[in-house]
Amino acid sequence: MANIKSAKKRVLVAKTRNERNKAIKSSVKTAVKKVDAAVAANDKEAASAALLAATTAIDKAASKGVYHKNTASRKVSRMAKAVNGIA
């Protein structure tokens, strides 16, 4: 365990950031699953609405540093391609 004051603080800060990042990633995964479910059901309107919500969640996560900007862009692109592929 850390003995130095600054090291103790780093442990606390790392724990706080880890919990925040985990919550953000979880919400992004939930939003992506909603898009995938709508695409699987061939529901264009629901998929479009879910895509908008998921895109917002992913962009916010990228701006907070939870995801790299290219990773976020790749996720959004793949979801948009799937939604646009619905007949």
N, CA, C and O of each residue as an XYZ file, in Angstrom:
348
protein
N       0.854     -1.191      0.000
C       0.000      0.000      0.000
C       0.888      1.239      0.000
O       2.015      1.213      0.495
N       0.363      2.318     -0.562
C       1.129      3.554     -0.675
C       1.342      4.190      0.696
O       0.443      4.184      1.537
N       2.531      4.735      0.912
C       2.853      5.419      2.164
C       2.919      6.935      1.983
O       2.659      7.686      2.924
N       3.263      7.382      0.784
C       3.430      8.808      0.524
C       2.065      9.428      0.230
O       1.214      8.820     -0.418
N       1.882     10.642      0.718
C       0.594     11.309      0.598
C       0.130     11.418     -0.855
O      -1.031     11.141     -1.157
N       1.020     11.815     -1.745
C       0.635     11.983     -3.147
C       0.278     10.638     -3.783
O      -0.598     10.566     -4.645
N       0.962      9.573     -3.354
C       0.667      8.242     -3.889
C      -0.705      7.771     -3.404
O      -1.443      7.123     -4.147
N      -1.039      8.096     -2.164
C      -2.373      7.747     -1.636
C      -3.451      8.475     -2.424
O      -4.495      7.905     -2.742
N      -3.189      9.743     -2.737
C      -4.156     10.513     -3.517
C      -4.315      9.920     -4.911
O      -5.433      9.824     -5.417
N      -3.224      9.526     -5.529
C      -3.296      8.937     -6.871
C      -4.156      7.674     -6.860
O      -4.910      7.422     -7.800
N      -4.041      6.884     -5.796
C      -4.853      5.670     -5.676
C      -6.335      6.032     -5.651
O      -7.145      5.398     -6.328
N      -6.687      7.049     -4.871
C      -8.084      7.473     -4.779
C      -8.593      8.041     -6.102
O      -9.702      7.731     -6.538
N      -7.768      8.873     -6.733
C      -8.173      9.489     -7.993
C      -8.325      8.424     -9.077
O      -9.261      8.474     -9.875
N      -7.410      7.469     -9.103
C      -7.484      6.401    -10.104
C      -8.748      5.577     -9.915
O      -9.389      5.180    -10.889
N      -9.106      5.320     -8.668
C     -10.322      4.549     -8.386
C     -11.559      5.304     -8.854
O     -12.459      4.718     -9.456
N     -11.603      6.604     -8.579
C     -12.743      7.429     -8.991
C     -12.877      7.457    -10.507
O     -13.973      7.290    -11.043
N     -11.758      7.668    -11.196
C     -11.784      7.727    -12.659
C     -12.159      6.374    -13.261
O     -12.874      6.306    -14.261
N     -11.670      5.305    -12.645
C     -11.981      3.958    -13.118
C     -13.483      3.699    -13.037
O     -14.072      3.147    -13.966
N     -14.099      4.098    -11.929
C     -15.543      3.897    -11.763
C     -16.326      4.731    -12.776
O     -17.310      4.258    -13.345
N     -15.888      5.973    -12.998
C     -16.570      6.835    -13.969
C     -16.457      6.254    -15.374
O     -17.442      6.196    -16.110
N     -15.243      5.821    -15.744
C     -15.037      5.252    -17.069
C     -15.865      3.987    -17.265
O     -16.411      3.752    -18.343
N     -15.952      3.167    -16.203
C     -16.719      1.929    -16.290
C     -18.196      2.232    -16.513
O     -18.853      1.549    -17.298
N     -18.723      3.241    -15.835
C     -20.128      3.615    -15.996
C     -20.394      4.139    -17.404
O     -21.415      3.813    -18.011
N     -19.478      4.947    -17.917
C     -19.653      5.500    -19.265
C     -19.595      4.386    -20.305
O     -20.417      4.356    -21.221
N     -18.637      3.471    -20.177
C     -18.530      2.361    -21.125
C     -19.770      1.484    -21.083
O     -20.231      1.002    -22.118
N     -20.307      1.279    -19.892
C     -21.511      0.462    -19.747
C     -22.693      1.102    -20.467
O     -23.452      0.415    -21.151
N     -22.851      2.416    -20.315
C     -23.965      3.092    -20.982
C     -23.799      3.062    -22.497
O     -24.786      2.956    -23.225
N     -22.563      3.154    -22.978
C     -22.312      3.079    -24.419
C     -22.675      1.683    -24.932
O     -23.312      1.548    -25.977
N     -22.271      0.653    -24.200
C     -22.578     -0.714    -24.615
C     -24.085     -0.938    -24.677
O     -24.578     -1.590    -25.597
N     -24.817     -0.402    -23.706
C     -26.274     -0.535    -23.693
C     -26.882      0.148    -24.913
O     -27.783     -0.402    -25.546
N     -26.400      1.333    -25.242
C     -26.917      2.062    -26.399
C     -26.630      1.309    -27.691
O     -27.476      1.263    -28.583
N     -25.447      0.720    -27.797
C     -25.085     -0.040    -28.989
C     -25.959     -1.288    -29.114
O     -26.367     -1.656    -30.215
N     -26.243     -1.936    -27.988
C     -27.102     -3.123    -28.011
C     -28.506     -2.773    -28.482
O     -29.141     -3.563    -29.181
N     -28.997     -1.592    -28.104
C     -30.324     -1.167    -28.556
C     -30.338     -0.984    -30.073
O     -31.307     -1.352    -30.737
N     -29.272     -0.420    -30.613
C     -29.179     -0.260    -32.069
C     -29.157     -1.632    -32.734
O     -29.875     -1.865    -33.706
N     -28.334     -2.538    -32.212
C     -28.219     -3.877    -32.787
C     -29.554     -4.617    -32.752
O     -29.908     -5.312    -33.705
N     -30.290     -4.466    -31.655
C     -31.584     -5.133    -31.528
C     -32.577     -4.587    -32.552
O     -33.331     -5.350    -33.156
N     -32.577     -3.268    -32.749
C     -33.482     -2.658    -33.726
C     -33.116     -3.074    -35.143
O     -33.998     -3.289    -35.974
N     -31.821     -3.188    -35.425
C     -31.381     -3.622    -36.752
C     -31.789     -5.075    -36.980
O     -32.237     -5.433    -38.069
N     -31.635     -5.906    -35.960
C     -32.006     -7.320    -36.082
C     -33.505     -7.474    -36.320
O     -33.936     -8.404    -37.003
N     -34.307     -6.552    -35.751
C     -35.759     -6.609    -35.916
C     -36.220     -5.908    -37.197
O     -37.418     -5.858    -37.474
N     -35.279     -5.367    -37.982
C     -35.591     -4.631    -39.220
C     -36.528     -3.455    -38.975
O     -37.392     -3.158    -39.800
N     -36.352     -2.786    -37.838
C     -37.178     -1.623    -37.497
C     -36.364     -0.363    -37.773
O     -35.572      0.075    -36.938
N     -36.571      0.212    -38.959
C     -35.753      1.348    -39.411
C     -35.895      2.566    -38.500
O     -34.903      3.217    -38.171
N     -37.144      2.878    -38.087
C     -37.368      4.077    -37.272
C     -36.728      3.941    -35.892
O     -36.067      4.861    -35.412
N     -36.932      2.786    -35.261
C     -36.342      2.561    -33.940
C     -34.824      2.541    -34.030
O     -34.133      3.051    -33.148
N     -34.312      1.951    -35.097
C     -32.863      1.874    -35.277
C     -32.268      3.267    -35.459
O     -31.199      3.565    -34.924
N     -32.962      4.121    -36.214
C     -32.463      5.483    -36.427
C     -32.448      6.277    -35.126
O     -31.498      7.008    -34.846
N     -33.508      6.128    -34.336
C     -33.572      6.830    -33.049
C     -32.493      6.317    -32.095
O     -31.838      7.095    -31.402
N     -32.319      4.987    -32.073
C     -31.300      4.391    -31.205
C     -29.902      4.788    -31.666
O     -29.004      4.984    -30.848
N     -29.721      4.906    -32.996
C     -28.421      5.310    -33.528
C     -28.063      6.723    -33.081
O     -26.917      6.997    -32.725
N     -29.039      7.610    -33.100
C     -28.796      8.987    -32.664
C     -28.365      9.028    -31.199
O     -27.424      9.735    -30.842
N     -29.060      8.265    -30.355
C     -28.719      8.224    -28.930
C     -27.341      7.594    -28.712
O     -26.549      8.080    -27.905
N     -27.067      6.519    -29.433
C     -25.781      5.835    -29.280
C     -24.632      6.708    -29.767
O     -23.564      6.733    -29.155
N     -24.849      7.425    -30.869
C     -23.812      8.312    -31.395
C     -23.474      9.398    -30.390
O     -22.306      9.723    -30.177
N     -24.514      9.957    -29.771
C     -24.292     10.982    -28.755
C     -23.484     10.430    -27.585
O     -22.541     11.068    -27.117
N     -23.863      9.226    -27.111
C     -23.168      8.610    -25.973
C     -21.707      8.330    -26.315
O     -20.819      8.559    -25.494
N     -21.460      7.838    -27.520
C     -20.087      7.512    -27.928
C     -19.258      8.781    -28.069
O     -18.100      8.813    -27.652
N     -19.835      9.822    -28.651
C     -19.095     11.076    -28.820
C     -18.750     11.704    -27.472
O     -17.658     12.244    -27.298
N     -19.676     11.633    -26.526
C     -19.393     12.160    -25.189
C     -18.281     11.360    -24.526
O     -17.398     11.927    -23.882
N     -18.327     10.040    -24.687
C     -17.292      9.186    -24.102
C     -15.928      9.516    -24.701
O     -14.922      9.535    -23.993
N     -15.899      9.775    -26.003
C     -14.632     10.115    -26.660
C     -14.121     11.463    -26.170
O     -12.916     11.646    -25.992
N     -15.039     12.414    -25.950
C     -14.602     13.736    -25.488
C     -14.076     13.684    -24.061
O     -13.251     14.512    -23.675
N     -14.549     12.714    -23.268
C     -14.064     12.547    -21.898
C     -12.779     11.738    -21.835
O     -12.164     11.630    -20.774
N     -12.370     11.168    -22.966
C     -11.138     10.390    -22.987
C     -11.336      8.932    -22.662
O     -10.362      8.206    -22.468
N     -12.585      8.481    -22.598
C     -12.851      7.073    -22.301
C     -12.523      6.220    -23.521
O     -11.966      5.129    -23.393
N     -12.870      6.723    -24.703
C     -12.534      6.065    -25.959
C     -11.630      6.994    -26.768
O     -11.744      8.216    -26.675
N     -10.735      6.410    -27.558
C      -9.941      7.183    -28.504
C     -10.872      7.662    -29.611
O     -11.859      6.998    -29.927
N     -10.562      8.805    -30.196
C     -11.470      9.385    -31.195
C     -11.648      8.473    -32.401
O     -12.734      8.431    -32.978
N     -10.607      7.741    -32.798
C     -10.744      6.834    -33.935
C     -11.615      5.628    -33.582
O     -12.371      5.137    -34.420
N     -11.507      5.158    -32.353
C     -12.347      4.057    -31.902
C     -13.811      4.483    -31.920
O     -14.676      3.740    -32.384
N     -14.078      5.675    -31.414
C     -15.444      6.192    -31.401
C     -15.971      6.331    -32.812
O     -17.110      5.959    -33.094
N     -15.159      6.861    -33.690
C     -15.557      7.045    -35.079
C     -15.859      5.705    -35.743
O     -16.828      5.585    -36.493
N     -15.042      4.711    -35.471
C     -15.238      3.375    -36.041
C     -16.552      2.760    -35.560
O     -17.289      2.170    -36.350
N     -16.841      2.898    -34.270
C     -18.087      2.352    -33.719
C     -19.304      3.013    -34.367
O     -20.257      2.337    -34.755
N     -19.259      4.336    -34.479
C     -20.379      5.080    -35.066
C     -20.554      4.684    -36.529
O     -21.676      4.486    -36.995
N     -19.448      4.571    -37.247
C     -19.498      4.236    -38.666
C     -20.119      2.866    -38.886
O     -20.947      2.697    -39.781
N     -19.733      1.900    -38.089
C     -20.260      0.540    -38.247
C     -21.753      0.489    -37.934
O     -22.515     -0.197    -38.615
N     -22.164      1.220    -36.900
C     -23.590      1.242    -36.562
C     -24.392      1.931    -37.663
O     -25.458      1.450    -38.048
N     -23.885      3.051    -38.169
C     -24.584      3.779    -39.220
C     -24.709      2.919    -40.473
O     -25.744      2.931    -41.140
N     -23.663      2.181    -40.787
C     -23.704      1.292    -41.952
C     -24.770      0.221    -41.773
O     -25.488     -0.110    -42.717
N     -24.874     -0.320    -40.564
C     -25.871     -1.357    -40.295
C     -27.292     -0.798    -40.399
O     -28.181     -1.437    -40.960
N     -27.495      0.414    -39.845
C     -28.825      1.037    -39.882
C     -29.204      1.389    -41.313
O     -30.349      1.187    -41.715
N     -28.259      1.913    -42.086
C     -28.538      2.272    -43.478
C     -28.752      1.058    -44.358
O     -29.329      1.166    -45.440
N     -28.289     -0.105    -43.900
C     -28.448     -1.323    -44.678
C     -29.819     -1.961    -44.545
O     -30.145     -2.909    -45.259
N     -30.630     -1.427    -43.616
C     -31.985     -1.970    -43.462
C     -32.805     -1.570    -44.673
O     -32.819     -0.404    -45.071
N     -33.492     -2.550    -45.261
C     -34.259     -2.281    -46.489
C     -35.520     -1.483    -46.209
O     -36.274     -1.175    -47.133
